[in-house]
Amino acid sequence: MAPAPGRKKRGLILFCAEQGFAGAFSERVLAAAANDLKGATSLIIGTRGAALAGERGMRPVWSAAMTTRVEGIPSFANRLAEVLYGYIAQDAIATVDILFSRSIAGEIRIDRHSLLPIDFARFARPVAKQAPLIALPPELLLDRLAAEYVYAQLCEAAMHAFVAENEARMIAMVAAKNNTETKLAALLQRERQLRQEEITTEIVELATGAQASRTTRR
């Protein structure tokens, strides 16, 4: 799945839904990456999302189930980082974008930013101009800081995706409950209407029969 020679080797990490009944959770993530999927090396997180991607003809180089417990996010992020570094070492990926859902004020939005190379615009510039004191060679320190940054970003994306998926599922369940209650109310109203029509018909038949009996006796 490595892009053709001469093309930018883009990697995409897509956090989709792990479980069902989450509405269009995975569809929104895949739609946000639609323009870059062709020729990209895709890593998809989430069983349901990977199945949906397969239905659309996508063939990610790697996919995995999303952890269903908050406690499992750190180890999952470590595993994902190892897989990512493996593709980078194979020269299959040069740049990496990460896409995940984020819940903001009850609304689920798609967040996309560059994981590699590091987007330094995400960091606040230091106020002091004095160089920091370091105990490690600068190259080694930067390597370790970069690794910690990637790990932190993967943890953050996994946590936001975890929260957003559960919220999407809750929204879908509330919508289904409201829809069920609306249909039930309509059916009960229809039942009362039919019952009333049935009673009215019976009364008319009884009145007609009584009138016929009186007419016969005369």
ABEGO torsion letter per residue (X at the ends): XBBBBGBBBBBBBBBBBABBGAEAAAAAAAAAAAAAABGBBBBBBEAAAAAAAAAAGBBBABBBBBBABAAAAAAAAAAAAAAAAAAAAAGABABBBBBBBBBBGGBBBBBBBBAOBBBAAABBBBABABBBBBABBAAAAAAAAAAAAAAAAAAAAAAAAAAAAAAAAAAAAAAAAAAAAAAAAAAAAAAAAAAAAAAAAAAAAAAAAAAAAAAAAX
